[in-house]
Amino acid sequence: MPVVFPEALVAAFIAIFLFVALGAALALVVVNLRRPRNTTLAIAAGILVLCLLVVTVLPWNAPGLLGLIIALPAVVLAVLGGDPIVRRVLAIATHGTVREGIAGGILVSARPDAGDDPEAVHEILRGGTTIGYLERLGVVLGIIAGFPEAIAVVVALKGIGRFSELATPAARERFIVGTLASLLWACVLGAIVRLAIW
């Protein structure tokens, strides 16, 4: 005779699994903020893929309180975890050739023959880290709330605000790659929570 588990027990088990898995991924990201390593980021990303598979394959809806318990580490992970992920993706995309400024932007030369002349170098895309935090917060909360149109609003606001700084190829590349990596990270975490609670 097969063992039948009550539905509430299965929901609680899955919610606890998701909470622990998202908490572990968050811990790995926090460790990575202090000591950047590709391994910790890869493990955190693998945990997210596993969580996404669990909520996709298992048809269940977490009740309100369990949904909130899952949403809390997911939102924090979306906001904080996007920063090291985006930095790593940008380093891969630019092969480490783009220099970062002190205000979170990138250093570009005003003229091609400037070399290392400090007078000809200026910082653009300042405040990118803070903008990234706010961008991921808006996207993950929008998806969880059932308002995926928030992604379009965030991208439009960001594009309008940065339009004048996108004159150089380095700025355009950093803007596009960074935005896509940041949005993808936030969307995966929003989808995990959304699929778990609805």
C-alpha positions as CSV (number, residue, x, y, z in Angstrom):
1,M,0.0,0.0,0.0
2,P,1.6,3.3,-1.1
3,V,2.2,6.0,1.5
4,V,0.1,9.1,0.9
5,F,1.4,12.4,2.3
6,P,-1.0,15.1,3.2
7,E,-0.9,18.0,0.8
8,A,0.0,20.5,3.5
9,L,3.0,18.4,4.6
10,V,4.3,18.3,1.0
11,A,3.8,22.1,0.6
12,A,5.6,22.7,3.9
13,F,8.5,20.4,2.9
14,I,8.9,22.1,-0.5
15,A,8.7,25.6,1.1
16,I,11.4,24.7,3.6
17,F,13.6,23.2,0.9
18,L,13.2,26.5,-1.2
19,F,13.9,28.6,1.9
20,V,17.1,26.7,2.8
21,A,18.3,26.6,-0.8
22,L,17.7,30.3,-1.4
23,G,19.4,31.0,2.0
24,A,22.4,28.9,0.9
25,A,22.6,30.7,-2.4
26,L,22.4,34.1,-0.5
27,A,25.2,33.0,1.9
28,L,27.4,32.1,-1.1
29,V,26.7,35.5,-2.7
30,V,27.6,37.3,0.5
31,V,30.8,35.3,0.8
32,N,31.5,36.2,-2.9
33,L,31.1,39.9,-2.1
34,R,34.1,39.7,0.2
35,R,36.1,37.1,-1.7
36,P,35.2,37.0,-5.4
37,R,35.4,33.5,-6.8
38,N,33.8,32.0,-9.8
39,T,33.1,28.7,-8.0
40,T,30.8,30.3,-5.4
41,L,28.8,32.2,-8.1
42,A,28.5,29.0,-10.1
43,I,27.2,27.1,-7.1
44,A,24.7,29.9,-6.3
45,A,23.5,29.9,-9.9
46,G,23.2,26.1,-9.9
47,I,21.0,26.3,-6.7
48,L,18.7,28.8,-8.5
49,V,18.4,26.5,-11.5
50,L,17.5,23.6,-9.1
51,C,14.9,25.8,-7.3
52,L,13.4,26.8,-10.6
53,L,13.2,23.1,-11.7
54,V,11.5,22.2,-8.4
55,V,8.8,24.9,-8.6
56,T,8.3,24.1,-12.3
57,V,8.0,20.3,-12.0
58,L,6.1,20.0,-8.7
59,P,2.5,21.4,-9.0
60,W,1.8,23.0,-5.7
61,N,0.9,26.4,-4.4
62,A,2.5,27.7,-1.2
63,P,0.0,29.2,1.2
64,G,0.4,32.9,2.1
65,L,2.8,32.6,5.1
66,L,5.0,30.0,3.3
67,G,5.0,32.2,0.2
68,L,6.3,35.1,2.3
69,I,9.0,32.9,3.9
70,I,10.1,31.9,0.3
71,A,9.9,35.5,-1.0
72,L,12.1,37.1,1.7
73,P,15.4,35.4,0.8
74,A,14.5,35.5,-2.9
75,V,14.1,39.3,-2.9
76,V,17.3,39.8,-1.0
77,L,19.2,37.4,-3.2
78,A,17.8,39.1,-6.3
79,V,19.0,42.5,-5.1
80,L,22.4,41.6,-3.6
81,G,23.3,38.7,-5.8
82,G,22.9,40.5,-9.0
83,D,25.9,42.7,-8.3
84,P,28.6,40.0,-8.3
85,I,26.9,38.1,-11.1
86,V,26.8,41.3,-13.3
87,R,30.4,42.2,-12.5
88,R,31.5,38.7,-13.5
89,V,29.5,38.7,-16.7
90,L,30.9,42.1,-17.6
91,A,34.4,41.0,-16.9
92,I,33.9,38.0,-19.2
93,A,32.3,40.2,-21.9
94,T,35.0,42.9,-21.9
95,H,37.9,40.5,-21.2
96,G,38.8,42.7,-18.2
97,T,39.8,45.7,-20.5
98,V,37.3,48.2,-19.1
99,R,38.6,50.2,-16.1
100,E,36.1,51.0,-13.3
101,G,35.9,54.5,-11.8
102,I,35.6,55.4,-8.1
103,A,31.9,56.3,-8.4
104,G,30.8,52.9,-9.8
105,G,31.1,53.9,-13.5
106,I,33.7,53.2,-16.2
107,L,36.6,55.3,-17.3
108,V,36.6,56.3,-21.0
109,S,39.0,58.5,-22.9
110,A,37.7,61.7,-24.5
111,R,39.9,61.0,-27.5
112,P,41.4,57.9,-29.0
113,D,45.0,59.0,-28.8
114,A,44.8,60.0,-25.1
115,G,46.5,56.9,-23.7
116,D,46.8,57.2,-19.9
117,D,46.5,61.0,-19.8
118,P,44.4,61.7,-16.6
119,E,43.1,64.9,-18.1
120,A,41.5,63.1,-21.1
121,V,39.8,60.4,-19.1
122,H,36.4,60.8,-17.5
123,E,33.9,58.6,-15.8
124,I,30.6,57.7,-17.3
125,L,27.7,55.5,-16.1
126,R,28.3,56.5,-12.5
127,G,26.1,55.1,-9.9
128,G,25.6,51.8,-11.8
129,T,25.8,49.7,-8.7
130,T,23.0,51.6,-6.9
131,I,20.9,51.7,-10.1
132,G,21.4,47.9,-10.4
133,Y,20.1,47.3,-6.9
134,L,17.0,49.4,-7.5
135,E,16.5,47.8,-11.0
136,R,16.5,44.3,-9.6
137,L,14.3,45.2,-6.7
138,G,11.7,46.7,-9.0
139,V,11.8,43.7,-11.4
140,V,11.6,41.0,-8.8
141,L,8.8,42.7,-6.9
142,G,6.9,43.3,-10.1
143,I,7.1,39.7,-11.1
144,I,6.1,38.4,-7.7
145,A,3.2,40.8,-7.6
146,G,2.1,39.6,-11.1
147,F,3.1,42.7,-12.9
148,P,5.8,41.7,-15.4
149,E,5.3,44.9,-17.2
150,A,7.5,46.4,-14.5
151,I,10.4,45.0,-16.6
152,A,9.5,47.3,-19.5
153,V,9.1,50.3,-17.1
154,V,12.5,49.7,-15.5
155,V,14.3,49.3,-18.9
156,A,12.6,52.4,-20.2
157,L,13.5,54.5,-17.2
158,K,17.1,53.3,-17.3
159,G,17.4,53.8,-21.0
160,I,16.1,57.4,-20.8
161,G,18.3,58.2,-17.9
162,R,21.5,56.8,-19.5
163,F,20.8,57.8,-23.1
164,S,23.3,60.7,-23.1
165,E,26.1,58.6,-21.7
166,L,25.9,55.8,-24.4
167,A,28.0,57.6,-27.0
168,T,31.1,55.3,-26.7
169,P,31.1,51.6,-27.7
170,A,32.4,50.6,-24.2
171,A,29.5,52.4,-22.5
172,R,26.9,50.8,-24.8
173,E,28.3,47.3,-24.4
174,R,28.5,47.7,-20.6
175,F,25.0,49.1,-20.5
176,I,23.4,46.3,-22.6
177,V,25.3,43.4,-21.1
178,G,25.0,44.6,-17.5
179,T,21.3,45.3,-17.9
180,L,20.5,41.9,-19.4
181,A,22.5,40.0,-16.8
182,S,20.9,42.0,-14.0
183,L,17.4,41.5,-15.4
184,L,17.9,37.8,-16.0
185,W,19.0,37.2,-12.4
186,A,16.1,39.2,-11.0
187,C,13.6,37.5,-13.4
188,V,14.7,34.0,-12.4
189,L,14.3,34.7,-8.7
190,G,11.0,36.4,-9.3
191,A,9.8,33.4,-11.3
192,I,10.8,31.0,-8.6
193,V,8.6,32.8,-6.1
194,R,5.8,33.4,-8.5
195,L,5.6,29.8,-9.5
196,A,5.8,28.7,-5.9
197,I,2.9,30.9,-4.6
198,W,0.5,31.0,-7.6
